[in-house]
Amino acid sequence: MPQLENRTIWLTGASSGIGEALAHQLARIPCRLAISARRGEVLEKLAAELSAENNTVRPYPLDVTDREAVPATAEKIAADLGPIDILIANAGTYKPDDPARFDAADYDGTMRLNFSGAVYCIEAVLPSMIERRSGYIVGVSSLVGYRGLPRASAYGASKAALINFLEGLRFDLRRHNVRVSVVNPGFVKTPLTDKNDFQMPFLMPVDEAAKVMMKGMRRGKMEIYFPWQLAWIFKLMRVIPYPLYDRLVRGRTGH
Ligand SMILES: NC(=O)c1ccc[n+]([C@@H]2O[C@H](COP(=O)([O-])OP(=O)(O)OC[C@H]3O[C@@H](n4cnc5c(N)ncnc54)[C@H](OP(=O)(O)O)[C@@H]3O)[C@@H](O)[C@H]2O)c1
């Protein structure tokens, strides 16, 4: 089982939502916590706040889509806090599709952040993990990655890619003693979902989501999913035939 205590943990997307809530959970245990996101001033404030609970929380502002900046940040973290033992690649975003203004640039941007951003971070930490024969990679994807949904073809494709990538990587890294988990949230109340104009079933408070993630990471679960009610609906929807899936989604969403 991966141990979270006394480890160097790098968490991306820590300036709001799930990442911020997880940073609060992680700061309660003895660990060296590096937090990243683009907004440096928000990270500084959060690190100062968390220092009341854990004095080794440091901000490392970073745009994860900047492939050159990512390894430089990872090196700085390792130099300051010791080799990175655990990467939690959480940074991501959702922008609803607008088919009337279809623009491939939107797809590139979503893929670059939600998929490549995680890959770049993994690229930066993996050599040291393999050399030390120890490490834990956690990627935050989404239940939406299971199957196509209306207004989410860019987001869903990026998350499906991430699930598949992490699933494959798990096989390849097992013999190097590097563990891989994928996190698939449903709807969690964060600034990302605050933008949604539809009713979100089983919407979960963010602190609860962070607690489920902590529990799942402690167990080193291959897949950490929540809320369980929505996750099981999505798991069932994943295996039903296309015509039935289409009818159910149209009935529910009106698309
Ligand atoms: N909330 C949900 O219901 C839900 C469901 C399924 C999956 N997820 C996934 O969970 C993760 C966190 O989502 P959230 O709901 O917590 O969203 P959020 O509140 O919008 O937080 C997103 C985080 O990612 C950071 N970020 C965005 N672009 C970045 C970039 N280019 N480089 C580095 N950091 C960047 C943001 O900080 P800056 O703006 O400061 O960079 C922020 O800290 C995402 O991967 C999301 O897809 C969320």
PDBQT file of the ligand as one rigid body, heavy atoms in Angstrom, charges set to zero:
ROOT
HETATM    1  N1  LIG A 301     -15.646  19.133 -10.144  1.00  0.00    +0.000 N 
HETATM    2  C1  LIG A 301     -16.085  18.045 -10.747  1.00  0.00    +0.000 C 
HETATM    3  O1  LIG A 301     -17.278  17.714 -10.688  1.00  0.00    +0.000 OA
HETATM    4  C2  LIG A 301     -15.132  17.157 -11.492  1.00  0.00    +0.000 A 
HETATM    5  C3  LIG A 301     -15.650  15.971 -12.029  1.00  0.00    +0.000 A 
HETATM    6  C4  LIG A 301     -14.797  15.124 -12.713  1.00  0.00    +0.000 A 
HETATM    7  C5  LIG A 301     -13.465  15.438 -12.838  1.00  0.00    +0.000 A 
HETATM    8  N2  LIG A 301     -12.990  16.593 -12.333  1.00  0.00    +0.000 N 
HETATM    9  C6  LIG A 301     -11.577  16.888 -12.521  1.00  0.00    +0.000 C 
HETATM   10  O2  LIG A 301     -10.989  17.237 -11.290  1.00  0.00    +0.000 OA
HETATM   11  C7  LIG A 301      -9.902  18.138 -11.528  1.00  0.00    +0.000 C 
HETATM   12  C8  LIG A 301     -10.084  19.355 -10.642  1.00  0.00    +0.000 C 
HETATM   13  O3  LIG A 301     -11.283  19.972 -11.014  1.00  0.00    +0.000 OA
HETATM   14  P1  LIG A 301     -12.045  21.026 -10.100  1.00  0.00    +0.000 P 
HETATM   15  O4  LIG A 301     -13.466  20.724 -10.177  1.00  0.00    +0.000 OA
HETATM   16  O5  LIG A 301     -11.389  21.117  -8.780  1.00  0.00    +0.000 OA
HETATM   17  O6  LIG A 301     -11.806  22.343 -10.964  1.00  0.00    +0.000 OA
HETATM   18  P2  LIG A 301     -11.337  23.816 -10.561  1.00  0.00    +0.000 P 
HETATM   19  O7  LIG A 301     -11.891  24.223  -9.256  1.00  0.00    +0.000 OA
HETATM   20  O8  LIG A 301     -11.611  24.641 -11.766  1.00  0.00    +0.000 OA
HETATM   21  O9  LIG A 301      -9.766  23.635 -10.383  1.00  0.00    +0.000 OA
HETATM   22  C9  LIG A 301      -8.914  23.407 -11.461  1.00  0.00    +0.000 C 
HETATM   23  C10 LIG A 301      -7.478  23.573 -11.000  1.00  0.00    +0.000 C 
HETATM   24  O10 LIG A 301      -6.613  23.358 -12.111  1.00  0.00    +0.000 OA
HETATM   25  C11 LIG A 301      -5.719  24.474 -12.208  1.00  0.00    +0.000 C 
HETATM   26  N3  LIG A 301      -5.320  24.687 -13.594  1.00  0.00    +0.000 N 
HETATM   27  C12 LIG A 301      -6.110  25.027 -14.648  1.00  0.00    +0.000 A 
HETATM   28  N4  LIG A 301      -5.364  25.178 -15.742  1.00  0.00    +0.000 NA
HETATM   29  C13 LIG A 301      -4.077  24.933 -15.373  1.00  0.00    +0.000 A 
HETATM   30  C14 LIG A 301      -2.843  24.934 -16.067  1.00  0.00    +0.000 A 
HETATM   31  N5  LIG A 301      -2.753  25.206 -17.381  1.00  0.00    +0.000 N 
HETATM   32  N6  LIG A 301      -1.708  24.644 -15.370  1.00  0.00    +0.000 NA
HETATM   33  C15 LIG A 301      -1.773  24.359 -14.047  1.00  0.00    +0.000 A 
HETATM   34  N7  LIG A 301      -2.903  24.334 -13.340  1.00  0.00    +0.000 NA
HETATM   35  C16 LIG A 301      -4.037  24.620 -14.007  1.00  0.00    +0.000 A 
HETATM   36  C17 LIG A 301      -6.499  25.653 -11.634  1.00  0.00    +0.000 C 
HETATM   37  O11 LIG A 301      -5.651  26.666 -11.134  1.00  0.00    +0.000 OA
HETATM   38  P3  LIG A 301      -5.144  27.977 -11.910  1.00  0.00    +0.000 P 
HETATM   39  O12 LIG A 301      -6.349  28.564 -12.565  1.00  0.00    +0.000 OA
HETATM   40  O13 LIG A 301      -4.565  28.794 -10.811  1.00  0.00    +0.000 OA
HETATM   41  O14 LIG A 301      -4.120  27.490 -12.866  1.00  0.00    +0.000 OA
HETATM   42  C18 LIG A 301      -7.203  24.966 -10.473  1.00  0.00    +0.000 C 
HETATM   43  O15 LIG A 301      -6.338  24.878  -9.371  1.00  0.00    +0.000 OA
HETATM   44  C19 LIG A 301      -9.928  18.450 -13.013  1.00  0.00    +0.000 C 
HETATM   45  O16 LIG A 301      -8.998  17.622 -13.679  1.00  0.00    +0.000 OA
HETATM   46  C20 LIG A 301     -11.336  18.089 -13.428  1.00  0.00    +0.000 C 
HETATM   47  O17 LIG A 301     -11.450  17.758 -14.782  1.00  0.00    +0.000 OA
HETATM   48  C21 LIG A 301     -13.798  17.465 -11.664  1.00  0.00    +0.000 A 
ENDROOT
TORSDOF 0
